[in-house]
Amino acid sequence: MKYMQLALSIFFFAAVIPNFFFHRNSFSGPDGMLEEDVVDEEEFRLMKKVREAKKSYRAAYEDLANIQGEMESVAKETSALKSALLSTFEEWHASALADAQPRDPFGDTRGGEEER
């Protein structure tokens, strides 16, 4: 969320500053030539905000990239642990079924009384 807010503020400032340049350069001096570019206080303030927003954006983007890397490694670890858990359960289940079947010492595997 913070990442998107910073991106939007950068886009906003990037759209606002060129308007100041255009407005300032649209006036010509007394000899008909454009006046030399001088940054006024408001434009300087906006340029400073853009620099700060870009710095915050880079930091937030770096955090996002780090978190995505961590999420990927956690997802791989989770998958490996699920596989290990499933194989362990299947081994236990097979041994539990083998132990649960009744065994007749005389070779009768029907497990019940004899029919008469």
N, C-alpha and C positions, 0 to 999 in steps of 0.2 A: 504494500500500500504506500509506504513512504517512498519507494522507488518511483512509482507512478506520479506521485505528487511533485517530486523533484523534477521529473521529466517535463511535466506540464508547466511548471514555473519557468524552466529554461526556455521552453518554446514560447511562452508568453513574453518574456524579456527579449528574446531574439526577434519577436515581432514588433515590440514597442521601440526598441533602440533605432532601427532603420528609419522610422517615422521622424525621430528627432533629427537624424542626419539630413533627411530630405527637407524638413522644415527649416533647418538652419542654413542649408546650402541654397535654398530657393531665393534668398535675399542677396542682392549684389551690392557692392560698395558704391561710392560716389562716382567712380570712374567706369562703372559698368562691369567690372570684374567681380568674380565671386570673392567674398572675404575669406581670409585664411581660417582654416578650421581651428576653432577654440572650443574646448569642451566646457560647457557650463556646469553649474553645480548639480542640477537635476540629472543631466545626462551622465555625469561622473558617478552619481549615486546609483543610477540604474546599471551602469557598467560594473560597478562594484558588486551589486546584487547578483548580476549574471555570473561573475567570477565565483562568488560564494555559493550560488546555486549549483554551478558546475562542479565545484569541489565537493559539495555534499552529495551530488549525484554520483560522482566517481566513487566516493566512499561507500554509498549505499549499494552501488552496483558490485563493488568488490565484496561486500558482505553477502550480497545475493549469490554471487558465484561461489563463495566459500560454503554457504549453506547448501546450495545445490550439490556441491561435491560431497559434503557430509551426508546428505540425504541419499545419494547414490551408493556410498559405501555402506550405509546402514541398511539400505534395501538389499544389497548383495549379502551382507552378513545375516539378515533376516531370512533370506532364501536358503542360505546354507544351513542355518539352524533348523528351519522347517524340515529340510530334507533329512537331517540327522535325526530329528525327533520322529519323523515318519518311519524311517528305517528301524530305529530302536523299538518303536511301538510294534511294527510288523514282526520283528524277531521275538518280542515278548509274547505277542498274540499267538504266533505259531507254537512257541513252547508251552503256552498255557493250554492250547487246544490239545497238544500231544499229551500233556499230563492229565487232562480231564477225561480222556477216553478210558473206559473201564477195560481192564486186562484180565483175561481168564487164564489162570495158570495151566489149564488143560487144553488150551487152544481154541475154545469156543468163543467166538467174537460177537455172538448175538447179544450178550449182556443181559439176558433175562432168564426166566425159568424155562425148562424144557417143555415142549409140547408132548402130550400123552396121547 
